[in-house]
Every structure is written in structure tokens, then in C-alpha cells.
């Protein structure tokens, strides 16, 4: 299990109360600590950079516009889209480190809840291109896989300006 953080910045536009689009840039960091053992991998860092777009579908949307103040919004929906991503891997072995990179296209989908200026999303990134690569040094090696079995689960918190 890898732990990490991600940040997104972008723009979203709703065409009506139920259908919209979102465009964003993406940065992610994941860290996997393996422990210290002689002749083995100690940790693995993965950095992601990407650009994506999602279709937004609100299954329920309620907007109240008071005479004074901001509109009150409640929306529950789904999102689906594509994320073009470049991965940078850094594997630290006892006695050295190795790096590699690859590019992939991820399918992105999930659920979202919006209340006023805040939105919570729970979703998954699934790599669409199967790729297996091995990095190693001397007798140490590591096989990295990008496929549907290496999907990333994420939870986002968004605020609107």
C-alpha cells in the first residue's frame, strides 16, 4: 500500500444544473516504505504530472438563491474522464538508487458531493495502457506494473472561489 498526496488546479463549468465539464492539471506523490534489509529495496517514490478532463453528472441538484448573500447549493453526482499522466519512479536500494519514467493514460471515475462552496470526491484512476518495466542494480531489481490491477483510489476536497 502506498500513501501519498495529490493536488489539482483547474476549471469547471456546468451547462445546466445536471451536466458539466472540468479541466485540470494534476500533481501526485506516493511513497512506499519497504523497511531496511540487506541487499533489498528500502523505499519507492512515485511522482505524477498530468492534464485531465472530466464529464460531470449531477444526479440530484438543488440551488437556492437568496435575495442577499451567496447561493446555497447541494449536488450529488458522478464524474468520468481521462487523465494523461507522466510517472517518475525513484527506487532506493541499499547502496544506491535508480530512477525511471513512463507515460500513461488513466481512466478516472467516481462519486462527488457538493455543499455550497465545498466538494468532496471519491474516485479511482485506472491505467489504460498495460506496461511492465524492471529497474535494478546488480542483484537488486524491482518490477513496476501499470495496468488495471494497479489502480489508485483517491479522495479529493475541493473549494470554489
Secondary structure, 3 states (H helix, E strand, C coil): CCEEEEEEEEEEEECCCCEEEEEEEEEEEEEEECCCCCCCEEEEEEEEEEEEEEEEEEEEEEEECCCCCCCEEEEEEEEEEEEEEEEEEEEEECCEEEEEEEEEEEEEEEEEEEECCEEEEEEEEEECCCEEEEEEECCEEEEEEECHHHCEEEEEEEECC
